[in-house]
Amino acid sequence: MAAIGGPLRIKRDRSPDCGMEQINVDSDSCRSVEREVGVIRYIGRHLLTLIPMVFIVSTLAFVLVQLVPGDPATYILGETSTPEKIAEINARLGLDRPLAEQYFSWLASAIRGDMGASFITNVPVTQTIGQTIESTLSIAVLATIVMLVMGMFLGMLSAIRGGALDTFLQSISSFFLAVPNFWLAPLLVLVFAIGLHWFPAVGYTPFGVSPTAWATGLVIPVVAVASSYIAQVALHARSSVLDVISRDFVRTLQAAGVPRRRILYKHVLRNAAIPVVTIGGLNFTSMLSGVIVVEVLFNIPGMGSLMVNSVYRHDLPILQATVIYFAIVVMVVNLAVDLLAAWLDPRIRVR
């Protein structure tokens, strides 16, 4: 608004950060736009790094699968295999060509979106993975949510209450850190599936078929995968909450009469969640190995059990594709964790 008796004068200056003329009164908007542009550039750079990383992972996967003992032709023919039949199968599958030619032929097809077909079933790899990825992501995502929510809750409860409850929760967390999921999973089945009949022991029901059966069927696998990671997140959350509570700004808020609940949930929780989110991202990466074990134990048709079966059957296209898919998931999750940490703490500059 112009002052009474004089014209409105707006000073313009050249902002080096925004790269355009800015009006002083719009400096906050300029910084917001600059930050959004920085986030977009950050995402773009990381997405571009996926290309060489996928190339490296695909090369390593191709080299490593060549070291697997045996060959697909022997598995396909079984006891009826003869050198002539094995040579015929190898020629049909293209395994009689030099390794470099096999790799670059596969890579050229993969760039076009064609991952090949299974040596055993002759079903396209993308179709096979599409049929199994739902169960794997269901277990991994639900286990991650349970890990973060329960771990953060128990960590905050332990740090705030203290005393005997703190000692008890730390003891329980230390116990579950030492319990492997391949031991806990059969125990949960024995108690809650066979003994109490609360949940199914094995198998998987797609969400589209029955949401209720999907949820009940995932309870035991998710708990088996997430248990040790909940304990780890709880211990880190406890330390983080204690650190934040001891800072000066919290004491200032308390002296100003801000309600305790508001301090905890608006200020302490957000600041304490930053290292917890980082730990959660790292745990998700290692959690995928637990998902593979649980899928095999519970006979769940997921990508983990698919990868294990492809090793046994020497199904090289399936094995290469699953390794690459897992690598891409890990890289995308790491990017998401970085962006979430920057959102929780505006002091983190994403450039």
TORKELO-991049 format. One line per 3 residues: number of its first residue (from 1); for each residue x, y, z of C-alpha. Coordinates in steps of 0.02 Angstrom, whole numbers, plus 50000, padded with zeros to 5 digits. Example, Ala and Ser with C-alpha at 12.3 -4.5 7.8 and 13.67 -1.06 7.14 Angstrom:
<nodes>
1> 50615 49775 50390  50684 49947 50357
</nodes>
This chain:
<nodes>
1> 50000 50000 50000  50069 50172 49955  50105 50293 50096
4> 49987 50444 50109  50055 50592 50014  50186 50499 49911
7> 50201 50372 49770  50240 50189 49797  50424 50154 49765
10> 50481 49975 49742  50666 49940 49739  50721 49807 49617
13> 50884 49712 49629  50968 49570 49540  50965 49414 49647
16> 51114 49299 49615  51022 49154 49692  50863 49167 49589
19> 50944 49228 49429  50805 49354 49395  50745 49523 49451
22> 50661 49512 49619  50555 49631 49717  50612 49647 49897
25> 50440 49607 49965  50443 49442 49868  50608 49376 49937
28> 50522 49234 50030  50436 49178 49870  50604 49186 49781
31> 50686 49074 49910  50541 48952 49898  50558 48941 49708
34> 50746 48922 49724  50724 48778 49845  50597 48691 49732
37> 50716 48708 49585  50856 48638 49693  50749 48487 49740
40> 50705 48455 49558  50889 48465 49508  50935 48349 49652
43> 50806 48220 49599  50862 48235 49418  51045 48207 49461
46> 51005 48054 49565  50892 47982 49431  51033 48005 49306
49> 51151 47911 49421  51031 47763 49409  51089 47734 49230
52> 51273 47694 49266  51225 47605 49428  51102 47491 49339
55> 51235 47457 49206  51362 47409 49340  51237 47301 49434
58> 51181 47214 49274  51361 47178 49227  51401 47108 49399
61> 51241 47006 49398  51282 46933 49228  51459 46888 49281
64> 51405 46813 49446  51267 46705 49374  51396 46628 49258
67> 51485 46564 49414  51331 46466 49471  51372 46280 49454
70> 51276 46182 49324  51180 46242 49172  50997 46266 49123
73> 51002 46128 48992  51045 45995 49121  50903 46054 49233
76> 50778 46057 49089  50824 45884 49024  50848 45803 49195
79> 50903 45621 49195  50874 45605 49007  51013 45729 48967
82> 51145 45681 48841  51287 45786 48771  51195 45803 48606
85> 51032 45860 48688  51125 45979 48803  51213 46057 48653
88> 51045 46073 48564  50964 46161 48713  51114 46277 48734
91> 51105 46325 48551  50918 46359 48564  50943 46469 48718
94> 51094 46556 48644  51211 46493 48779  51336 46427 48653
97> 51386 46604 48602  51533 46697 48682  51492 46778 48850
100> 51522 46955 48786  51402 46927 48642  51271 46854 48761
103> 51287 47003 48878  51276 47141 48748  51132 47053 48662
106> 51039 47044 48828  51085 47225 48870  51020 47290 48703
109> 50855 47200 48731  50844 47262 48913  50866 47443 48858
112> 50713 47420 48746  50617 47351 48896  50633 47169 48844
115> 50712 47072 48988  50696 46908 48893  50600 46752 48940
118> 50625 46619 49072  50733 46473 49017  50619 46353 49109
121> 50441 46415 49078  50472 46524 48923  50362 46658 49005
124> 50423 46838 48983  50526 46897 49131  50426 47057 49153
127> 50265 46957 49163  50339 46837 49291  50403 46979 49400
130> 50238 47071 49383  50151 46920 49458  50267 46916 49609
133> 50312 47096 49648  50149 47132 49740  50182 47010 49881
136> 50363 47066 49903  50320 47251 49909  50174 47215 50025
139> 50287 47132 50153  50429 47259 50134  50320 47416 50141
142> 50212 47355 50285  50365 47297 50382  50445 47469 50355
145> 50290 47561 50416  50277 47449 50570  50463 47469 50602
148> 50459 47660 50597  50294 47684 50691  50324 47557 50828
151> 50509 47595 50844  50479 47783 50859  50336 47758 50982
154> 50434 47639 51095  50589 47749 51086  50493 47906 51136
157> 50402 47812 51274  50565 47746 51343  50651 47916 51337
160> 50506 48014 51412  50450 47895 51549  50621 47829 51601
163> 50639 47724 51757  50589 47541 51759  50493 47557 51594
166> 50649 47623 51508  50752 47477 51574  50620 47351 51523
169> 50602 47419 51346  50790 47424 51322  50804 47243 51380
172> 50665 47188 51262  50745 47283 51118  50914 47203 51151
175> 50831 47031 51153  50744 47054 50985  50903 47123 50908
178> 50982 46954 50942  50836 46850 50875  50852 46803 50689
181> 50694 46808 50585  50719 46630 50519  50703 46570 50701
184> 50563 46688 50752  50453 46651 50600  50426 46464 50636
187> 50395 46506 50819  50259 46631 50772  50180 46503 50656
190> 50183 46371 50793  50097 46486 50919  49978 46597 50819
193> 49940 46490 50665  49945 46310 50723  49909 46335 50908
196> 49784 46479 50913  49725 46472 50730  49725 46663 50720
199> 49821 46679 50558  49861 46566 50409  50025 46472 50418
202> 50079 46486 50236  50027 46561 50071  49978 46731 50006
205> 49811 46806 49952  49818 46956 49833  49739 47117 49895
208> 49621 47122 49746  49552 46950 49789  49517 46980 49973
211> 49587 47128 50073  49546 47040 50237  49637 46879 50188
214> 49781 46985 50121  49800 47076 50287  49784 46924 50400
217> 49902 46823 50292  50038 46956 50307  50034 46979 50496
220> 50157 46842 50541  50279 46875 50395  50281 47062 50431
223> 50310 47037 50617  50447 46911 50582  50535 47031 50464
226> 50512 47190 50565  50543 47129 50744  50732 47154 50754
229> 50723 47317 50656  50589 47386 50774  50710 47356 50916
232> 50851 47443 50824  50745 47595 50779  50679 47604 50958
235> 50855 47615 51029  50905 47750 50904  50742 47845 50933
238> 50770 47842 51122  50944 47916 51104  50883 48046 50979
241> 50736 48100 51088  50847 48117 51242  50967 48223 51139
244> 50830 48339 51075  50748 48358 51246  50913 48419 51319
247> 50932 48560 51191  50909 48743 51234  50759 48775 51122
250> 50657 48643 51215  50696 48723 51383  50649 48892 51309
253> 50480 48824 51252  50451 48749 51423  50493 48916 51508
256> 50373 49005 51388  50231 48895 51449  50205 48796 51289
259> 50103 48638 51328  50210 48483 51352  50112 48382 51225
262> 50137 48515 51093  50324 48522 51128  50339 48333 51112
265> 50237 48306 50955  50275 48465 50858  50456 48501 50903
268> 50540 48351 50986  50463 48218 50873  50507 48308 50710
271> 50687 48340 50760  50712 48167 50833  50638 48084 50678
274> 50780 48143 50563  50911 48011 50615  50773 47882 50634
277> 50719 47907 50452  50899 47882 50397  50914 47722 50499
280> 50746 47666 50429  50808 47686 50251  50964 47585 50288
283> 50858 47453 50375  50743 47440 50224  50892 47390 50118
286> 50943 47251 50236  50761 47206 50266  50747 47144 50087
289> 50859 46997 50132  50739 46956 50274  50594 46964 50153
292> 50680 46835 50043  50699 46716 50191  50520 46741 50249
295> 50449 46713 50074  50538 46546 50064  50482 46495 50240
298> 50299 46542 50211  50291 46482 50031  50245 46656 49971
301> 50261 46680 49782  50367 46838 49790  50522 46904 49706
304> 50632 46834 49843  50573 46655 49822  50576 46682 49633
307> 50759 46731 49642  50804 46583 49753  50713 46462 49636
310> 50800 46539 49485  50968 46498 49565  50917 46317 49592
313> 50849 46302 49415  50989 46404 49333  50858 46520 49259
316> 50980 46659 49215  50858 46789 49141  50749 46782 49297
319> 50899 46793 49412  50974 46943 49322  50808 47036 49316
322> 50768 47011 49501  50942 47071 49553  50920 47228 49446
325> 50745 47261 49513  50806 47247 49693  50950 47366 49654
328> 50832 47495 49579  50716 47484 49730  50862 47513 49848
331> 50923 47666 49751  50749 47742 49742  50723 47716 49930
334> 50889 47801 49967  50834 47951 49864  50667 47957 49955
337> 50755 47953 50124  50866 48100 50075  50715 48202 50020
340> 50616 48158 50177  50762 48209 50288  50772 48376 50196
343> 50585 48403 50223  50597 48364 50409  50746 48480 50432
346> 50740 48637 50322  50922 48672 50368  50972 48529 50255
349> 51003 48606 50085  50956 48498 49938  51055 48557 49786
</nodes>
